């Protein structure tokens, strides 16, 4: 019985840690996008606007605690930027 409790507690701890790790990665993704945008990457006006909107959406999702949605938006922005 103790083994089951320990295993369950460990699983809960690892799940929480994984969620926190993803949550803390959003700002790093935003910094990478900002750094690339600062180099004037030569995007079309439409793509530049889309990247900026996706980046803003990613930040809003991050602040709302929706880290999966944040990472999805930021990944799409990075794909457009080629990073």
Buried (B, 14 or more C-beta within 10 A) or exposed (E): EEEEEEEEEEEEEEEEEEEEEEBEBBBEBBEBBEEBBEEEBEBEEEBBEBBBEBBEBBBEBBEEEBBEBBBBBBEBBBEBBEE
